[in-house]
């Protein structure tokens, strides 16, 4: 009898949650902010993927004879076999003669990779800790005091400190940005768990003896999906900005790897004379972050129960 009752509770709660999520997603994809932001982000993603085909030259190739050329300048480049070819520097060249256009395209790979990786890792870690903190009462106080301690330190300063401890690199930068972001996800998941655990269907599952891990991952976690997706978009946008700031300060991605922060850092000394070294990567950075934020706003307006009533 208990097994039958548990199955009825499970099927009813899962069916209700599935129907609600489906209607929310159908509304979300019709939101103009989601369409606009998603379209721009898709373009940036295609640029990153197709960088080897869209680029005109190796982004790390140094050409002393073509240093500091303005956008649209024609450059005669000597190849390894001794022959020369003429090409047009669409976005100019930097102080080492490297093609800014190709470097900007390849820089999109680094920025998007950092944003997506940070969002996924921070959400994954935050979900586990948040579920435990919200459901197991005696651990709640301990976990949240640790999270409060991490949140008391400004994220950019904590990232700088972590990068300074280990050798600069892509993995180090991702880890340094993830650590300050985890407490934000934990607090979000915990708040949802504290609310959902009082729902009748959860209490019904508890009354029939459903194991705690089943309650957390089958009944409570689905209610966290929509808010976490929204939170993930903002985490990705912030991570891209932090990575650019770290690279601009010279403690992020190594200079030999093209990134928008590195390109702007290398061009800042000659900004007044050759502004293109900062202008073009800055435009790509701004549009990417703007697109993610616009899409996140659209998802929030649709998937947040409080905001969806106003839409």
N, C-alpha and C positions, 0 to 999 in steps of 0.2 A: 504493500500500500504506500509505504514511504517513497519507494522508487518511482512509482507511477506519479505521485504528487510532485516529486522533484522534476520529473521529465515535463510535466505540464507547466510548472513554473518556468523552467528553462526555455521551453518552446515559445511560451507567451512573451517572455521578456525579449528574447532574441528577435521574434517576429515584429514586435512593436518597435524595437530599436532599428531594425533593418528598414522598415517602411519609412520611419522618420528620416533616417540618413539619406535614403534614396530621394525623397522629396526635396531635402535641403540641397543635395548636389545638383539636381535638375534646375533649381532656382539659381544656384551659384554660377553655373556656366552661362546663364543668361544675363548676369550682372555686367554692365558696361565696363566697370573698373577691372573686373576679372578678364574680360575680353581684351581690353587695351593693354593692361599690364602683361597678360600672358602672351600677347602677340609680340610685343617688344622683347620680352624675355626669350621667346622662341627664336627671334631673329638673332639675338646675341648668342644663343646656344648654337645655332647653325654656323655663325661666324667662327665660334671656337672650334667646332668639329671640323669645318672645312678650311681652317687656317692654312694647312699645307698646300691647298689648291688655290686659295684666294691670294695668298702672299706672293709677292713678286721676287723675293730673294730670301736667303737664309737670314733670320733675324739676328743671329750672332756674328754674322760676317762683318769684319772690320775693313773699311776702305779709306785709308788716310787721304787719298786724293779727292774723296767726295764728302769731306767733313763739313758739317753745318750748312747744308744746302736747304734753301727754302722750298716750301711745297710747290710742286710742279716743275722743279728744276730738272734739266736733262743731265744725266751723269754718264760718263764713259767708264765702264768697270772692266778691269782686267781679270780674266778667269784664271784658274789654276794651270791650264794648258798653255797660257801665254797669249791667247786671243783676247780681243776686246769686244765688248758689246755696249750698246747704248740703251739706257733705260730711263724712265721718268720716275722721279721720287714723288709719289702722290702726296705724301705728308712730310716730305723733307727728310733730312738725315740729322743724326745727333753729332756730338763732338768727336766721336770715333768713326764716323762715316757709316754707321749702321742705319738701315732703312726703318724709319719710324712707323710706316704703314704696316710692315710685316711684324714689327715688334708689338704694335697695338693689337693686331689680330691674335698673335700667340699669347699675349697678356690676358686675353679674355679666358683662355683655358685655365690659367692659374686662379684668377679671381672667382670664376664660377665653381671651380673644383673646391676652393677653400669654403665658399659660401654653402654649397650643398653638403660637403663633408661635415662642417661645423654644425649645421642644422640637424643632420641625421644623428650624429654622435651625441650631441647635447640632449636631443629629445629622447634618444634611446636610454641614456644613463638617467636622465631626469625622470622618466616614466617609472623605471624600476624603483628608484629611491623615493619618489613621490607616493607611489602606491603603498610601499612599506610604511612610510611615515604616516600617511593618512589612515591606514587600516589598523596598524599595530600601535595602540595608544602609548604603551610604555616606551617605545622607541621614538615617538614623535618629538618629545622635548629635546632629546639628544641630537637627533638629525637636524632639526630646525635651528638649533643654536650653532651648529657647524655651518649651515647654509647662511645664517645671518652674519657670521664672521666673514665668510667669503664675499658676501654682498657689501660689507662695510668698506672693502677695498675697491677703489675705482677700477673698472674692468681693463682699461688701457694700461694703467700702471701695473696691474697684476700680470697682464700679458707681456709687458716689457721685462718685468722681473723674471718670468719663466723663460722667455727667449734668451735672456742674458745668462741664465744658468747652463742651458744646453746649447749645442752648436746650432747656428741658424740653418733652417731648411724648411721645406714644405710641411713635413710631419710635425716639426717643432712648433711652427706657426699655428697649425690647426689645433694642436694640443693646448697651446697657450691661450687661444681664443675660446676653446671649449670650456675650460675650467671656470672662468667667470660667468659663463652662460648657463651652466647646469643649475645653479640655485634658482634662477628665474623659472625654469621648467619645473623644478621640484615644487616650488610654491604654488604654481598653477595647478599641477596634478593633485597636490595635497588638498587644495581648496575644493576641487571637484569631488574627490573621494569623500571628504567630510560631508558633502551635501548628498551625494548619491547613496552612501551607505545607509541613510535614513529612509530611502524610498521603500514603498511596500513590497515590491518584487524582490528587493535585496533581503529584506527582513523575512520574506517568505522562503527564500532560498536558505537562509540561515536556520530557519525553524525546521527544515527537513534534513538538516545535517550536511549541507554542501560544504566541501573542504574550502579552506580560506583561499588557497591559490586559485581555485576555480572561480570563486566569487570575485577576486581581484581582476583576473584576466578575461573572464567570460561576461560578467555582469557589469563591472565598474569601468574597465578599460575602454570599451566601446563608446562610453559617454565622453571620454577624453579626446577622441580622435579629432573631432572638428576644431576644438580650441587649440590642440597641439599643431594642427596644420597651419592655422593662422599664426601661432607663435613661431613656428618654424620659418615662415616667410620673413618675419621681422628679424629673426636670428641670422638668417642668411644675408640679408641686406647689411646688417650691422657688422657681420664678419668680413664682408668684402671691404667695407670702409676701414675696419681695424687693420686688415692685412695691408691695404694701401698705405695706411699711416705708418705701420711698422717698417714696410719696405722703404717708404720715403725717408724715415729716420735712419735707415741703413742697418737695421737689426732684424729684418724680416727675411724675405726670400733673397737668396744670394744674387749678386749683380749679374752673374752669367745666365740666370734664368729670366727671360722677359716677363715682366709684370707691370701693370699700370703704375704702381707705386714706384718701382725702380726707374721707369722711364721718366716720370716727373721729377724724381730725385736727381737724376743725372742731368736734367735740363734746367734745373732751377738757377744755376750760376749764370746762365746766359739767357735768362727769361726775357729781359728787356729787348735784346737784339734778336733772339730766335724763340719767340713764344710758342711756336708750333710743338716743341718738345713736351710742353705741359698741356697745351690746349687740347690736342686730340685725345690723348689718354684720359684727360679729365672729362671730356665730353662722353666718352664711352663709359667711364666709371659712373658719372652722374645719371646717364640714361638707364644703366643696369640697375642701380640702386632705386631709382625712381620707379622703374617698372615693377620691381619686386614689392615695393611699398604700396603702389597702387593696387596690385593684385591682392596683397595682404589685406588692404582696406576693404576691397570688394568681398573677399572671403569672410572677413570679420562681420561685415554688415549682413551677410546672408546666413552664416553658420552659427553666429552667436545668438542664442535664444532671445536675449534682451534686445539686440539690435534688429533681429529679423522681424520683430513685430512692427518696427518703424518703416521697414522697406516695403 
